[in-house]
Amino acid sequence: MPLSPRVSSWLSALTVYRDRRVLAILVLGFASGLPLALTGQTLQAWLKESGVSLQSIGLFALVGVPYTLKFLWAPLIDRLPLPILTRWLGRRRGWLIFSQALLMAAIVGLAFSNPAQALALTAIFAVGVAFASATQDIVIDAWRVEILEQRQLAAGAASIVFGYRLGMLVSSAGALYLADQFAWPLVYLAMAALLVVGAITVLLIGEPKMLPRGDAERRFVEAQAWLSARPHLSGPMAATMAWLYASVAGPFLQFMSRKGWVGILLFVMLFKLGDSLAGVLATSFYLDIGFTKTEIAEISKLYGFGATLIGLFIGGWMMQAIGLYRSLWVCGLLQMGSNLLFALLALRGHDPWFLALTVGLENLAGGMGTAVLVAYLSALCDVAYTATQYALLSSLTAVARTLLSSYAGFLAGGLGWPVFFLLTTVAALPGLALLAWLTRNGAETRLDTRRAGNAGAGTED
């Protein structure tokens, strides 16, 4: 019996995951997620066992600052070639190999730093790991956006996040398991060795085709002409300042030239606000209503992790099947609705089955929303400034997760759990209102036209 056209279309959407580029993105996502815990939770465990004070351990949270500020040096990665490596591998792959070599060296240095005797040296290498890891993230995201076609963006987003979560799992739970059997330096050396998988993938994958960078070149020529006309500026000085203007200011000016750019930025910040508010205090909430740590580990962490991974791939498939903006609507509504389950759980109290239902649906919706949002950010990037614009947009998504959700504790303490989770449901409405505004103002057509014409042109042989 022949399948209906709609079912055939949905099934064909799954074939995108067999593409060699999408599979490569999964491996690069693993390499991207692996270093995070090595300067976070895993490093905290090592410091604690080494007798480092809690105050000092707390200060080590600052080593993650490079992840937040990576958009500051992203323009250099967008515009600056590397000697030898760029000629040999191309612009993106050259930077990838360089950043991964730097990352492996920093992790090896961290492995031999001995925090019990040289805590300052440990901190220096930890910052080095974070800086190299953030640099690697910039290049991976730029390569992913440039190498994929429009129809593959969501699948690429699902694959990068899936690989990222696996990398985090290996460097957190996996590293802690190894630390029970081996010394900490050996654990960190093993983590550094795993990055070789990413390096091999870089050598096997293709380099994105160099597409015209008209906006960047135009800004450089205009700035150089204006600066050269100033008597006090020499030719080389004018050229250097023009290059800095085109590289640093250009990405932001290009984005601000778009219709509705303020609304786009607000949407990026607020789309997952309700989801972030609900999740930031989840463990405290579970403990407060009587769940044991074992129940939380089994249901929230392991089962929830699996639901998130399923959600990632459903999100990637859904965008391929029904389009980007419809997928954003579906995910936004599901994220909002899943928060209501937390309010019901607060009223029911200790109920493992209802916890499993709540965690499963919330993580499923969150995974779907993450995949589609990452695809949306990818589609927003102009090919002339891919690395810089994606670094900026991804930094904005952290606003809801960090700054805006930092007040969640005060709200929950003052309102109580049921009312707090109802408030997190309402907090999803501004993002949906902005999505309605973006759709109504023709953002979808403009976005799709630009991406179809400019991005995902394939690889250079």
N, C-alpha and C positions, 0 to 999 in steps of 0.2 A: 504494500500500500504506500503510495508516494506521500512524502511529508508536505505539509502546508508550507507556503513561501515564508511565513513568519517563523515557523519552527526551524526550517532550513537556514534562515538568516541567523537565528540564535545559535544553532550548532556551528555554523561557519565562524561565528565570533570566537569560539574556543580555539580555533586553529592558530590564532595569533600567538598563543603561548609556545608554539613549536618553532617559532622564528629564532634563528641563531642569535640575533641581536638581543631579543628579549631574554633568552637563557643566559647570555653573557652579563646582562644587567643584574640578574639574580646573584651571580657569583661576585660581581663588583659590589652589590649591596651587602653581601656577607663581609667583604673586606672593609666596607665603610662602617658597619656596625660593630665589628670586633674590637676596635680600640677604645670605645666609649667606657665600658666598665673597667678597663685597665687603669683609668685615671679616676674612677668613681667608686662603686661599691666594692669591687675586688681589691683595689688599692687600699680602701678603708680597712678591710679585713687584715691585710698585711701590716698596715701601720699599727693597728690595735694589738696584734700579736707581737709586734716589735717594741711595745711599751710606750708608744707615742701618746701624749696627752690628748684628751678629748678636744681641748681647745685648738690644738695644732691640727688635729684631724679635721675639725670643722673648717679651718682656714684653707684646707686643701680643696674645698669646693671651688675656690677661685681659679684653680688650674683650668676649669672649663670655660673661662672667659673667651678664648679664641673661637669657640663655636658660635658665640653670639656676635662677635665682631668680624667674622670672616668676610663680610661684604666690603670691608675696608681695603683688603688687598686682592679681592677678586678682579678689579680692573686690570691689574698687572698680568694676571693669568689670562685674561681675555686678549691682551694686546702684545705681551712680551714673549718673543721666541727664546728657547733655550739653546745655547750652542751645542752642536752635534746631535743632541737628542731630537730636536725639532726637525733637523734635516733627515735624520734616520727614520724616525717614527711618525712625524707629523706633529702639529701643534698640540692636540689634546692628548694623544698617547705619550708624547714626550713628557708633558707635565705629569701625567699619571705615573709613569715609571719613576720620575724624579721624586714625586711626593711619597710614593710607596717605599722607595729606598730610604728616604729621610725618615719615614715612619718606622721602618724596621730597625734602623740604627738607633732611634730614640727609645724604642721598647727594649732593645738589647742594653742600652745604657741604663735604663730604669731597672732592669733585672739585676745589674751589678752595683746598684747605688747604695745598698745597705742602709735603710732608713733608721735603724737603731743607732748607727754611728755617724751618719752624714745625712741628716734630714734635709738640709738645704740643697744638697746635690740631688736627692730624690725629687724635691720640688722642681728643680730646674729641668730634669729629664721628663717629669710629668707634664710640665708646660710644653716642652718640646714635642711630646707625643700628641697633646691636644692641638698644637699648631699644625703639625704635619697631617694629623687626621682631618682637621678642618680644611686644609688645603686640598687633600685628596677628595673630600666631599664636594668641594667647588668644581673640581675637574670632572668627577664622575657625573654630577648633575648636568653639567654643560654637555658632556659627551652624549648622555642619554637623551637630552632634549634635541640635539642636532642630528643624531643618527636615526631616530625613529620617524616614521610617517605619522600623520595626524591620527589615523585609525589605530595606531599602536600605542598611543600615549598612555592610556589607562592601563593597558597590560604591562607596559614598562614601569608605571607607577606602582602597580601591585607587586611586580617582581622585585623592584628596588627595596620596597618596605619589607617584603617577605624575607629577602636575603639579609636586610639590616637587622630584623628581629632575631633571625637565626644566629647572626654574628654576636649580638648582645647576649643571647642565651649561652653560647659557647664560652664567651669571656667572663661570664658571671657565674652561673651554676656550674658549667664545665670546669672553669678555673678553680672554683672553690672545692670541687670534688678532687681535682688533681692535687690541690694544696694539702689535702689530708694524707696523700701518699708520698708527695715529693716536696722538696724545699721550694720556697717562693721563687728564687732566681730561675730554677728549671721550668716552673710554670710559665713565667713571663717569656722565657726563651721559646717554649712550645707555642705560645700565642704569636710570637714574631714569625716563627716558621710557617704558621698557617697562612700568613699574608702572601707567601710564595704563590698560592693558588690564584690570588688576584693578579699578581705580576705576570704569570703565565697566560691568564685570560687576556690581559692587555696586549701581549705580543701576538695573540691569535686573532683578536678582533680587528675590524677595519677602522680606518680614520674617517670621520665625517668629511664629506665633500666641502671644500672651501667655497661657500656661497658669497655673493657680493655683499660687502659691508659698507654700502653706500652712505648710510647716515653717519657712521663713524668717520669715513674718509672726508665727507663734506664738511663736518664740523672741524676736522683738523685743518683742511685747506683754508676755510674761512677764518679760523682763529690765527693761523700763521700769517695770513695776509694782513689782518688787523694789527697784530703785534709787530710785524716787520715794519709797518708804517710809523711806529714809535721810534724817534731818533735815539733814545737811550737804550734800546734793546738791539743786541747784535743778532746776526742771522742764526747761529747755533742756539742762543738763548731763546729767541722767538720760537724756533722749531721745538725745543724742549718743552716750553710752556704750552704750546699748541697741542703737543702730544699728550701732556697731562690733562689738558682741558677735554680733549676728545675721549681720553680713556677713563677719567674719573667722573667728570661732570656729564659727559655724553649719555651714559646709560640712564641717569636720572632725568635729564632733560627730555630724552626720547620718550620715556614712560609718561612724563608729565604732559607731553604734547597730545596724548590720547584723550578722546572725549570720555568724560566720566571717570578719570583716573583716581580721583579721591574716593568715589564710591567703590571702585575695585579694591583699593587698599583697605578700606573699612570692612568690606566683605571678607577679604582674606583674614583679617584679624578676628572677625566675629563669627565666622561660619561654625567653628567648633567650640564656641564659648560655653554653651550649656553642657556639652560633653566633657569639657575640661573641668568645669566647676563640680560636676558630679563625681568625676574620677579622682580629684585631688585628695579627698578625704575618705575614699572608699574603704580602705583598710581600717581606719579608726572607727568608721560607722559599723563595719562588720563586728569588730570586737565589742563595741558599745552595746549591740543588741544580742550578744551572747554567743557568737560563733567562736570556736576554738581556732588556734593558729593552724592546726592540722587541717581543719575544714576549709579555712581560707586558702591555704596552700594548694589543696587538692582541687577545690572548686574555682576559686578566683584566679589563681595563678596558672595552673596546668590546663584546666578545662577552658578558662578564659583565653589563654594563649592560642589554643587550637581554634576557638571560635573567631578570634581576630584574624588568623591566617586564612580561614575560609572566607571571611568577609572581604579580605583584600582581593582575592581572586574573583569573588562575585562582583565586586566593584569594577574590576578591570573588564570582566565579561559584559557587565551591564552597560558600560559606556560604549563599548563596541556595538552592542545590540540596539540601544535606544538613543544614544547621543549624549553629549557632555552635559548640557543644561538640564535635560530631563533627569539624568542620573544625580546631579546635584540636588534637585528637588526631592527625589526619592530618598536619598541619604540624609538630607537635612530633616525631613519629616520623621524618618525612622530614628535618628539620633534624639530628636525631641521627644518622641513617644516612649523610647526606652527609659528615659529619665523618670517617667511616671511610675515605672515598675519599682524604682528605688523608694518612692514615697509609699507605695503599697507594702513593700518589704518592711519599712520602718513601722508600719501599723501592725503587721503580722508578727514581727519579732523573729525569734529563732525558728527558721523553717528551711532546712537544707535544700529541699526540692525547689522551693520558690527562689532561693538564692541562685541555684543552678539555672533556672529559667531567666532570672534577671541578668546574671552575668553573661549567659550565652547570648541573649538578644542585644545587650548593651555592647558587648565586644564585637558581635557580628556587625551591628550598625556602625560602630566606630571604625572597624577595619574597612568597610565599604566606603565610608566618608573620607578616610585617609587616602585611599587609592584614588578616588575621584578628585579630591582637592589637589593632590600632588600632580595629577594630570592637568588640572586647570592651571596651576602655577606654571607648568611646563609650556602650556599653550600660550601663555601671556608673554613669554620671553621673545624678544627680538633677536634674530640671528646675529646681529652685529654686536650684541652685548649679552650673550647667553649666560655666561658665568656670573657676571655682576648682578644682573636682574634677578636670576633665580636665587642667588645668595641673599639678596635684599628681601625678596618675597618670602623665602623660607624663614628668615629671621622674624618677619612680621607675624608669622603663624605662632611663634613662641610667645607672643605677647599675651594671648589668652591663656596659655599654659602656665605662664609664670606671673606676670604682673597682675593681670585681671583676676586670676584665680587665687592670688595670695590672700584675698580677703574672705575666702570661703570659711575659714575657721571662725571668724567673728560672726558671720551670718548664721552658721549652724549652731553656734553657742547661744546666740540670742533668739533664734526663731524655733529651734528644735528640728529634728531630722525630717519629719513629714513636710513641714512648711518649707524647709530649706530645699528639698528636692523638687517641690512644686515650683519654687523660684528658679531652679536650674532649668526647668522645662520652659518657663517664660523667657529665660535668658537666651534661648535659641531663636526667639522671634525676630530680633533685630537683623540677624544674619539672613533669615528667610525673606524679610522685607527688602533688604538690599539685593538679594537674588532676584526678587520680582522686579525691582527697578532696573537691574542690569539686563534682564531678559526683555523688558518692555522697551528699553532704549537701544535695542539693536546690537548689543554687545556680542551676541552669539554669532551673527552673520559676519561681523567685522573680524572676530577672532578666528573663525573657521577659514575665512578667505585668506587671511594673512598666513596662517599656519600651513594651509594647503599649498600656497604658492612659494613659501620661503623655507619651510623646515622639513626635516625628514627626507632629504634628498638622497639618502643612502650613504655609501662609503666610497672612498677612493681606493682604487686597486693598487 
